[in-house]
Structures are given as structure tokens and as C-alpha cells.
Amino acid sequence: MTIVRKHVRQRLSQVVIHNGTVYLAGIVADEPVPDDPGAQTANILKKIDGFLAEAGSNRSSMLSATIWLSDMAYYDAMNKEWDAWVPEGCAPGRACVESKLAAPKYKVEIRITAAVV
């Protein structure tokens, strides 16, 4: 079976497609707004939309999501953006955990797995 990799870097491929499934790497905001997890989440979700479309998928086809927050105090701000973004009846299996992220400027990181449609 073919494996398609997009936006390949030395350490990761941003998008991997295999056997009708698209796997995204963890996505962070392009230019994170300091101490604004809602703005970071909105930027991340916009990027996810683009990556999913490029892979032949969309947010209605999400299978799973993993969300990392640098502080659980950001949970409500992240969920405000997330809840408005996820189509009704299409919520993926999801985990949300607190974790130290790659740099202090990042407050939110999201990874998605979705079906290719």
C-alpha cells in the first residue's frame, strides 16, 4: 500500500495518508498570541482545515483528536473555539491533557486523525 507524505521535514511529515486515513502531526499556532489560548486554537483549527482539505478529508471525517494544553486553565478558552469548529454530530474520539509544550509561547497543540472522503 502506498504511503503519501506531505510537508516533509527532517523530523516529521505534517500530513501522512495511508489506507484511507490521514494522520496530522501535532499542530501549533503559526505566530502564537502570547497568553491567548483561544486565538492560538483558532489559528490551529484553520491550519487543520487546510491540511485535511489537501489530504482529501475534512473536519466532518475526524476519527480522533489529541489536544495538549500547557495549562489546564486554558481548557475553557480552547473548548470555546473547538466547540464552534466541530460540526454537529461529528465529534471525534478526543483526549485533552496538560503537558509542557516545545516552547513556552505555545499554549495549545492539536493532532488529528481523519478518514479520507
Secondary structure as the mmCIF struct_conf table of DSSP 4:
data_model
#
loop_
_struct_conf.conf_type_id
_struct_conf.id
_struct_conf.beg_label_comp_id
_struct_conf.beg_label_asym_id
_struct_conf.beg_label_seq_id
_struct_conf.end_label_comp_id
_struct_conf.end_label_asym_id
_struct_conf.end_label_seq_id
STRN STRN1 ILE A 3 VAL A 8
BEND BEND1 GLN A 10 ARG A 11
STRN STRN2 SER A 13 HIS A 18
TURN_TY1_P TURN_TY1_P1 ASN A 19 GLY A 20
STRN STRN3 THR A 21 LEU A 24
HELX_LH_PP_P HELX_LH_PP_P1 ALA A 25 GLY A 26
STRN STRN4 ILE A 27 ILE A 27
BEND BEND2 ASP A 30 GLU A 31
HELX_LH_PP_P HELX_LH_PP_P2 PRO A 32 VAL A 33
TURN_TY1_P TURN_TY1_P2 PRO A 34 ASP A 35
HELX_RH_AL_P HELX_RH_AL_P1 PRO A 37 GLU A 54
TURN_TY1_P TURN_TY1_P3 ALA A 55 GLY A 56
HELX_RH_3T_P HELX_RH_3T_P1 ARG A 59 SER A 61
STRN STRN5 MET A 62 LEU A 69
BEND BEND3 SER A 70 ASP A 71
HELX_RH_3T_P HELX_RH_3T_P2 MET A 72 TYR A 74
HELX_RH_AL_P HELX_RH_AL_P2 TYR A 75 TRP A 85
BEND BEND4 VAL A 86 VAL A 86
HELX_LH_PP_P HELX_LH_PP_P3 PRO A 87 PRO A 87
TURN_TY1_P TURN_TY1_P4 GLU A 88 GLY A 89
HELX_LH_PP_P HELX_LH_PP_P4 ALA A 91 PRO A 92
STRN STRN6 GLY A 93 GLU A 98
BEND BEND5 ALA A 102 ALA A 103
TURN_TY1_P TURN_TY1_P5 PRO A 104 LYS A 105
STRN STRN7 VAL A 108 ALA A 115
#
